[in-house]
Amino acid sequence: MNRDEILKKAQAGKIGMDEREQQVLGLSFGIGGILMALLCVILAILRLVNGQAAYDYASIVFLYLAGTELHLYWKTRRRGSALLAAGCGLVFAGNLAMFLLG
């Protein structure tokens, strides 16, 4: 076992989870986020069908997407993820402003 592997195992042990458990936890958060976004889309559609605005639900979804892409950029340094995070962040800010002002 090399030094990096030992360090990784020691750091994983500090939070009480091994690497597999950390991966499962990450996947669980991803699935939870997808279900939350799906619920927001359904509720937004219901509001739009009833002639109401859905800026609040759109804000939630786009903040989730911005956060996901920003984390992906932080881990991979892919420029496309940074651009998507910025775009989703702008859409989030616009929807939030419309919700708060309108």
FIKOLZA-1660 file (N, C-alpha, C; in steps of 0.1 Angstrom, whole numbers, plus 5000, padded with zeros to 4 digits):
% residues 102
   i   px   py   pz ch aa at
   1 5008 4988 5000  A  M  N
   1 5000 5000 5000  A  M CA
   1 5009 5012 5000  A  M  C
   2 5006 5022 4991  A  N  N
   2 5015 5034 4990  A  N CA
   2 5009 5045 5000  A  N  C
   3 5016 5055 5001  A  R  N
   3 5013 5066 5010  A  R CA
   3 4999 5072 5008  A  R  C
   4 4996 5074 4995  A  D  N
   4 4983 5081 4992  A  D CA
   4 4971 5072 4996  A  D  C
   5 4973 5059 4994  A  E  N
   5 4962 5050 4997  A  E CA
   5 4960 5049 5013  A  E  C
   6 4971 5050 5020  A  I  N
   6 4970 5050 5034  A  I CA
   6 4963 5063 5039  A  I  C
   7 4967 5074 5033  A  L  N
   7 4961 5087 5037  A  L CA
   7 4946 5087 5034  A  L  C
   8 4942 5082 5022  A  K  N
   8 4928 5081 5019  A  K CA
   8 4920 5073 5029  A  K  C
   9 4926 5061 5032  A  K  N
   9 4919 5053 5042  A  K CA
   9 4918 5059 5056  A  K  C
  10 4928 5066 5060  A  A  N
  10 4928 5073 5073  A  A CA
  10 4917 5084 5073  A  A  C
  11 4917 5092 5061  A  Q  N
  11 4907 5103 5061  A  Q CA
  11 4893 5097 5060  A  Q  C
  12 4891 5086 5053  A  A  N
  12 4877 5080 5052  A  A CA
  12 4873 5075 5066  A  A  C
  13 4882 5070 5074  A  G  N
  13 4879 5065 5087  A  G CA
  13 4875 5076 5097  A  G  C
  14 4880 5088 5094  A  K  N
  14 4876 5099 5103  A  K CA
  14 4861 5102 5103  A  K  C
  15 4855 5100 5092  A  I  N
  15 4840 5103 5092  A  I CA
  15 4832 5090 5093  A  I  C
  16 4839 5079 5095  A  G  N
  16 4832 5066 5098  A  G CA
  16 4826 5059 5086  A  G  C
  17 4831 5063 5074  A  M  N
  17 4826 5056 5062  A  M CA
  17 4838 5052 5054  A  M  C
  18 4837 5040 5048  A  D  N
  18 4847 5036 5038  A  D CA
  18 4843 5042 5024  A  D  C
  19 4852 5039 5015  A  E  N
  19 4850 5045 5001  A  E CA
  19 4837 5041 4995  A  E  C
  20 4833 5029 4996  A  R  N
  20 4820 5024 4991  A  R CA
  20 4808 5031 4997  A  R  C
  21 4808 5033 5010  A  E  N
  21 4797 5039 5017  A  E CA
  21 4797 5054 5013  A  E  C
  22 4808 5060 5010  A  Q  N
  22 4808 5074 5006  A  Q CA
  22 4802 5075 4992  A  Q  C
  23 4805 5065 4983  A  Q  N
  23 4799 5065 4970  A  Q CA
  23 4784 5063 4970  A  Q  C
  24 4780 5054 4979  A  V  N
  24 4765 5052 4980  A  V CA
  24 4758 5065 4985  A  V  C
  25 4765 5071 4995  A  L  N
  25 4759 5084 5000  A  L CA
  25 4758 5094 4989  A  L  C
  26 4768 5096 4981  A  G  N
  26 4768 5105 4970  A  G CA
  26 4757 5102 4960  A  G  C
  27 4755 5089 4957  A  L  N
  27 4745 5085 4948  A  L CA
  27 4731 5088 4954  A  L  C
  28 4730 5085 4967  A  S  N
  28 4717 5088 4974  A  S CA
  28 4713 5103 4973  A  S  C
  29 4723 5112 4975  A  F  N
  29 4720 5126 4974  A  F CA
  29 4716 5129 4959  A  F  C
  30 4723 5123 4950  A  G  N
  30 4719 5126 4936  A  G CA
  30 4705 5121 4932  A  G  C
  31 4701 5110 4937  A  I  N
  31 4687 5105 4935  A  I CA
  31 4677 5114 4942  A  I  C
  32 4680 5118 4954  A  G  N
  32 4672 5127 4961  A  G CA
  32 4670 5140 4954  A  G  C
  33 4681 5145 4949  A  G  N
  33 4680 5158 4941  A  G CA
  33 4672 5157 4929  A  G  C
  34 4673 5146 4922  A  I  N
  34 4665 5143 4910  A  I CA
  34 4650 5143 4913  A  I  C
  35 4647 5136 4924  A  L  N
  35 4633 5135 4928  A  L CA
  35 4627 5148 4932  A  L  C
  36 4636 5156 4939  A  M  N
  36 4631 5169 4943  A  M CA
  36 4629 5178 4931  A  M  C
  37 4638 5178 4921  A  A  N
  37 4636 5186 4909  A  A CA
  37 4624 5181 4902  A  A  C
  38 4621 5168 4901  A  L  N
  38 4609 5163 4894  A  L CA
  38 4597 5168 4901  A  L  C
  39 4596 5168 4914  A  L  N
  39 4585 5173 4921  A  L CA
  39 4583 5188 4919  A  L  C
  40 4594 5195 4918  A  C  N
  40 4592 5210 4915  A  C CA
  40 4587 5212 4901  A  C  C
  41 4591 5204 4892  A  V  N
  41 4586 5205 4878  A  V CA
  41 4571 5202 4878  A  V  C
  42 4567 5191 4884  A  I  N
  42 4553 5188 4885  A  I CA
  42 4545 5199 4891  A  I  C
  43 4549 5204 4902  A  L  N
  43 4542 5215 4909  A  L CA
  43 4541 5228 4901  A  L  C
  44 4552 5230 4894  A  A  N
  44 4553 5242 4885  A  A CA
  44 4543 5241 4873  A  A  C
  45 4542 5229 4868  A  I  N
  45 4533 5226 4857  A  I CA
  45 4518 5228 4862  A  I  C
  46 4515 5223 4874  A  L  N
  46 4502 5225 4879  A  L CA
  46 4499 5240 4881  A  L  C
  47 4508 5248 4886  A  R  N
  47 4506 5262 4887  A  R CA
  47 4504 5269 4874  A  R  C
  48 4512 5265 4864  A  L  N
  48 4511 5271 4851  A  L CA
  48 4498 5268 4844  A  L  C
  49 4493 5256 4846  A  V  N
  49 4480 5252 4841  A  V CA
  49 4469 5260 4847  A  V  C
  50 4470 5264 4860  A  N  N
  50 4460 5272 4867  A  N CA
  50 4462 5287 4865  A  N  C
  51 4471 5291 4856  A  G  N
  51 4473 5305 4852  A  G CA
  51 4482 5312 4862  A  G  C
  52 4489 5306 4871  A  Q  N
  52 4498 5312 4881  A  Q CA
  52 4512 5311 4877  A  Q  C
  53 4520 5320 4883  A  A  N
  53 4535 5319 4880  A  A CA
  53 4542 5308 4888  A  A  C
  54 4553 5303 4883  A  A  N
  54 4560 5293 4890  A  A CA
  54 4575 5296 4892  A  A  C
  55 4577 5309 4894  A  Y  N
  55 4591 5313 4896  A  Y CA
  55 4598 5307 4908  A  Y  C
  56 4591 5304 4918  A  D  N
  56 4597 5298 4930  A  D CA
  56 4602 5284 4927  A  D  C
  57 4594 5276 4921  A  Y  N
  57 4598 5263 4917  A  Y CA
  57 4609 5263 4907  A  Y  C
  58 4609 5272 4898  A  A  N
  58 4620 5273 4888  A  A CA
  58 4633 5277 4895  A  A  C
  59 4632 5285 4905  A  S  N
  59 4644 5290 4913  A  S CA
  59 4650 5278 4920  A  S  C
  60 4642 5269 4926  A  I  N
  60 4647 5258 4933  A  I CA
  60 4654 5248 4923  A  I  C
  61 4648 5245 4912  A  V  N
  61 4654 5236 4902  A  V CA
  61 4667 5242 4897  A  V  C
  62 4667 5254 4893  A  F  N
  62 4680 5260 4887  A  F CA
  62 4691 5262 4897  A  F  C
  63 4687 5264 4910  A  L  N
  63 4698 5264 4920  A  L CA
  63 4704 5251 4922  A  L  C
  64 4695 5240 4922  A  Y  N
  64 4700 5227 4923  A  Y CA
  64 4710 5223 4911  A  Y  C
  65 4705 5227 4899  A  L  N
  65 4714 5224 4887  A  L CA
  65 4727 5232 4888  A  L  C
  66 4726 5245 4892  A  A  N
  66 4738 5253 4893  A  A CA
  66 4748 5247 4904  A  A  C
  67 4743 5243 4915  A  G  N
  67 4751 5236 4925  A  G CA
  67 4757 5223 4920  A  G  C
  68 4750 5215 4913  A  T  N
  68 4755 5203 4908  A  T CA
  68 4766 5205 4898  A  T  C
  69 4764 5214 4889  A  E  N
  69 4774 5217 4879  A  E CA
  69 4787 5224 4885  A  E  C
  70 4785 5232 4895  A  L  N
  70 4796 5239 4902  A  L CA
  70 4804 5229 4909  A  L  C
  71 4798 5219 4915  A  H  N
  71 4805 5208 4922  A  H CA
  71 4813 5200 4912  A  H  C
  72 4806 5197 4901  A  L  N
  72 4813 5189 4890  A  L CA
  72 4825 5196 4885  A  L  C
  73 4824 5210 4883  A  Y  N
  73 4835 5218 4878  A  Y CA
  73 4846 5217 4889  A  Y  C
  74 4843 5219 4901  A  W  N
  74 4853 5219 4912  A  W CA
  74 4861 5206 4912  A  W  C
  75 4854 5195 4910  A  K  N
  75 4861 5182 4910  A  K CA
  75 4868 5178 4897  A  K  C
  76 4863 5183 4885  A  T  N
  76 4869 5179 4872  A  T CA
  76 4876 5190 4865  A  T  C
  77 4873 5203 4868  A  R  N
  77 4879 5214 4862  A  R CA
  77 4875 5215 4847  A  R  C
  78 4864 5210 4843  A  R  N
  78 4859 5210 4830  A  R CA
  78 4852 5224 4828  A  R  C
  79 4856 5231 4817  A  R  N
  79 4851 5244 4815  A  R CA
  79 4836 5244 4812  A  R  C
  80 4831 5234 4805  A  G  N
  80 4817 5233 4802  A  G CA
  80 4808 5233 4815  A  G  C
  81 4813 5226 4825  A  S  N
  81 4806 5226 4837  A  S CA
  81 4805 5239 4844  A  S  C
  82 4816 5247 4843  A  A  N
  82 4816 5260 4848  A  A CA
  82 4806 5269 4841  A  A  C
  83 4806 5268 4828  A  L  N
  83 4797 5276 4820  A  L CA
  83 4782 5273 4823  A  L  C
  84 4779 5260 4824  A  L  N
  84 4766 5255 4828  A  L CA
  84 4762 5260 4842  A  L  C
  85 4771 5260 4851  A  A  N
  85 4769 5265 4865  A  A CA
  85 4765 5280 4864  A  A  C
  86 4773 5287 4856  A  A  N
  86 4771 5301 4855  A  A CA
  86 4757 5304 4849  A  A  C
  87 4754 5297 4838  A  G  N
  87 4741 5299 4832  A  G CA
  87 4729 5295 4841  A  G  C
  88 4730 5284 4847  A  C  N
  88 4719 5280 4857  A  C CA
  88 4719 5290 4868  A  C  C
  89 4730 5295 4873  A  G  N
  89 4730 5305 4883  A  G CA
  89 4723 5318 4879  A  G  C
  90 4725 5322 4866  A  L  N
  90 4718 5334 4861  A  L CA
  90 4703 5332 4860  A  L  C
  91 4699 5320 4855  A  V  N
  91 4685 5317 4854  A  V CA
  91 4679 5317 4868  A  V  C
  92 4686 5311 4877  A  F  N
  92 4681 5311 4891  A  F CA
  92 4679 5325 4896  A  F  C
  93 4689 5333 4895  A  A  N
  93 4688 5347 4900  A  A CA
  93 4676 5355 4893  A  A  C
  94 4674 5353 4880  A  G  N
  94 4663 5359 4873  A  G CA
  94 4650 5354 4879  A  G  C
  95 4648 5341 4881  A  N  N
  95 4636 5335 4886  A  N CA
  95 4633 5340 4900  A  N  C
  96 4644 5341 4908  A  L  N
  96 4643 5345 4922  A  L CA
  96 4638 5360 4923  A  L  C
  97 4644 5368 4914  A  A  N
  97 4640 5382 4913  A  A CA
  97 4626 5383 4909  A  A  C
  98 4621 5376 4899  A  M  N
  98 4608 5376 4895  A  M CA
  98 4598 5372 4906  A  M  C
  99 4602 5362 4913  A  F  N
  99 4594 5357 4924  A  F CA
  99 4593 5367 4935  A  F  C
 100 4604 5373 4939  A  L  N
 100 4604 5383 4950  A  L CA
 100 4597 5396 4947  A  L  C
 101 4599 5400 4934  A  L  N
 101 4593 5413 4930  A  L CA
 101 4579 5412 4924  A  L  C
 102 4575 5400 4920  A  G  N
 102 4563 5399 4913  A  G CA
 102 4552 5393 4920  A  G  C
% end
